[in-house]
């Protein structure tokens, strides 16, 4: 099993910045893709950004140019640097990890980000 713990959420003013962290522990061998998702009440969970074990990132159009995903494999931690935050970025953010060959997917418990206007 893999445990994912998010941190760094909170309240920020519009236009501000915030950094989320996701620390992975447990049986992390074979984890290749890690991602950030977010979900607003009553809506489906959506992909925000994803990064491979080799460090290749991809972003949703809604955050391209504002958010930066990265990972430190030595620390087993993934980050999401969020800047130019908007009120519509106010949602719960989830950390996701996938083991190679479809051998498992894991989710964090979620962390709230609130952007005030």
N, C-alpha and C positions, 0 to 999 in steps of 0.2 A: 504493500500500500504506500501511497504518497500523500503526504499532508501539505497543503498549501495554505499559507497564512498571509493575508493582505494587511497592509498598514499604510498610513500616510494620508488617509482621507480626512475630510472635515469641511469647514466652511471657508469660502473665499469670495472676494468681490469679483464681479465681472471684469474681465481683462487681466485678472491675476493668474498666478501659477500655482501648481501643486504637483508633488511627486508621489506616486503610488509605488509601493514595493510589494513583491510577492516572494516570500521565502519558502523554498521547497525542502522537505525533509522526508526521511523514510527510505523506501526502496526506489531511489531516483535513477538508478542505472537504466539506460535505455530511453530516457525522456528526450524526445527530439523537439517537437513543436511546443512552444508556450505562447499563450495569447491572453489578451484582455478582452473581456466582453462587458457589456453593460445592459441593464434592463430597467425600464421605467415601469411604474405600476400599470398593469393592464396591457402591457405590450410584450412582444416577444424579445427574448434576449438577442442582442445583436453583437456582431464582431466589431471590435474597435481597432485592434492591431494584433499582428501575429509576428513571431520571430522564430526562425529555425535555430537549431543547435549551432549552425555555422554563422549565425548573426544576420541573416537576410531578413529585413523587415517588410511588412506590407500593412497598409492602412486603409480604413474605411474613408470614403470620399469626405465624409462629414468632419473628419479630424485631420486629414492630410495637411501638412504644413503647420499644424498647431501642436500635435502630440508627437512624442518620440519614444519608441519602445527600444529597450536594450536589455541585455542579460549579462550577468557575471557568472560564468559557469563554475569558477573556482569557489564562489560563495553560494552557488545554487539559488541565485536570486534574480528575479526579473523586475524591471522598472518601467514605469510609464511617466514620462515627463509631460505635464499638461500645461500649456500656456495659452494666452488669449482666451481664457475660459469664458463661456457664455452661459446664461441661465439655463438653456436647453441641455447643457452638459450635466445638469443636476439629475443624477440617477445613482443606482447601486452598481458598482464595478466589481467584476468577478475575474479572478485569476483561473486560468485553464492550462492543463498540461496533458500531453498525449505521449504515450509510450509507442515506440516503433512497432511496425507490423500490426497495428491495431490491438495491441495487447493490454490496453487500458487507457481510460481517460479519467481525469481528476479535476475537481473544482474546489476553489476556495469558498469560504463562507460568505464572501461579499463585503464590500465596504462602501459607505455612503459618501458621496461627494455632493456638496451643495454650493451652488454659485448664486450669489445674491446680485440683484440688479441695482 
